[in-house]
Amino acid sequence: MPHFLDFEKPIADLEGKIEELRHLSDGEINIADEVGKLEGKVERQLRQTYGRLTAWQKVQVARHPGRPKCGDYVSTLIDEFVPLAGDRLYSEDAALVAGLGRFRGRPVAVLGHEKGNDTESRIAHNFGMARPEGYRKAQRVMDLANRFDLPLLSFVDTSGAYPGVGAEERGQSEAIARSIQSCLSLTVPFVSVIIGEGGSGGAIAIATANKIFMLEHAVYSVISPEGCASILWRDGARAQEAAEALKITAQDLMGLKLIDGIIEEPLGGAQRDPGVTIQAVGEQIGDALDTFAGMDGDALKNHRREKFAALGTAGLI
Amino acid sequence: MSWLSEFVRPKIRALVGGNDVPDNLWHKCPACEQMLFHRELEEHLHVCHACGHHLRVSAKQRLEMLFDDGAFTIVDLPAVTADPLKFRDSRRYTDRLKDAQSKSGEREAILVAHGKIKGQDAVIAAFNFSFMGGSMGQAVGAALLTAADTAVARNAALIAIPASGGARMQEGMLSLIQMPRTVIAIDRVREAGLPYFVLLTDPTTGGVSASFAMLGDIQIAEPGAMIGFAGKRVIQDTVREELPEGFQTAEYLRDHGMVDMVVPRGELPETIGRLISLLRGQSDHDNSPLVAIPAPTPDAS
């Protein structure tokens, strides 16, 4: 049973009808015409709905349980993937996946937040909310990438770093800060893709990259719309307004020149065709890596630094 | 209400001068509720003489307390787009900014100045918590870059003094992007071979604590300061259990290995001056005023 979002109700109804027809017909009545008509309607509905999603609707799409997760990208795009565990200081953190593998034949290092695909794996991955250990593992892998000249890819999908007692005691702030510093010290190409939710410091800790892309319906924000609403509006229920005001969509951030490109999703969102989405992401990563061919380590590091030093000074005109 | 409260009290109030007394002559200590006379409070560097609580102070007061003889030169800060997102919640962001500016008399939540601390060249970037919670937007990020460049140009140590709830939400992603920008700033100081210290003051949380504020060569905290990544309420809602005693205080962080030392306000200039001198390899006959200072006790708090 596919999962439908609240605003997808008309689409869910139509698809329910199609399903019903198919179920009833058992081959005797010709239902092709009727189904075809309904499918046309579904497509129109999807085009209409997804053509003008509000910021809040995008938040819901970005959090869609059926959306491809980090692990799906890694298993499709990265050959010979070898996951690496642990920060060598305290623990392993399954919320932040790290490893080595081949992207189109070329050895790369990979980082990403893993939210999980079902209840069991969501719990195992702590819903993609990393602890300090995750960010320290990231630093370890960035160091490896530097030393062995491996381009770094990151798949960002987190509601934020984990807010827990242990995480605070073990220096969540320091771990994130140091991870940003590691990103900035890389002498290899670093390409980051926001595949779902880019949640604040927990996201930018592995997204301070040479090139940053966002999926069409992904969001990237300094604070969750709910959190912002409860602080500024003193009412968590005003999240819709907060989402709009915060300018968190890929389109908004492209307008602010904070990202380098938007990767188109299949009609109706990535969850409707994970395979096509993942291939599109792969194409974009490949193209981005190509643009850095022949650049030496210092040039790559300076490119990243100068880019961020120049960012975040202007605004909407 | 008895006849006493109705009739006698107004007369007593009239007797002591009533509304003629400016309301800022007395401050109540937020920790022990002791009434503190303003002149005395200033003499004690805004530390409660009854309980030792360190009250919050403005950026300007920080500069006056730390630089030798209270002498320093304010560094001009670059102008940035004031309201980049045309943000509006229950009020316009531009109105909130104007309010903060007129209340504080400052342009933004940060001041940068250069001068000497116990004879050592230093640049200080100090936050004003009273200015929109010391939140970090484009102006604050740009100010930290300026502070770093000033330190490098003047061959001086950089001291960051955060007092901030974190990123400025009203600037959306443009505020989040200040995290890497401030890290770039301190990397410039680092690469110039100059010391970079952080003095963590009450409070330091969120995107500020998770960027430049945790990357000091030496991390100093003021007694009792609240320091952390996530807010207490958020953590409580997540873990649904009692938080440990003293959680997220300066002393708690020291005990968990996150800061080097907790230093009372009065000892800060000596401590900072001494550390700069030690890191910069000066021998004690280099005209150092630090010779006579007693060694700090291991537990300065």
Interface residues (C-beta under 8 A of the other chain):
Chain A: A161 Y162 P163 G164 V165 A167 E168 E169 R170 G171 Q172 S173 E174 I176 A177 R178 I180 Q181 C183 L184 S185 S200 G201 I204 A205 T208 Y220 S221 V222 I223 G227 C228 I231 L232 W233 R234 E241 A242 A245 L246 K247 I248 L253 L256 L258 R305 F308 A309 L311 G312 T313 A314 G315 L316
Chain B: V80 T81 D83 P84 L85 K86 F87 R88 D89 S90 Q138 G141 A142 L145 A167 M169 Q170 E171 G172 M173 L174 S175 L176 I177 Q178 M179 P180 R181 V183 I184 D187 G206 G207 S209 A210 S211 F212 A213 M214 L215 I227 G228 F229 A230 G231 V234 I235 T238 V239 E241 L243 P244 F247 Q248 Y252 H256 G257 M258
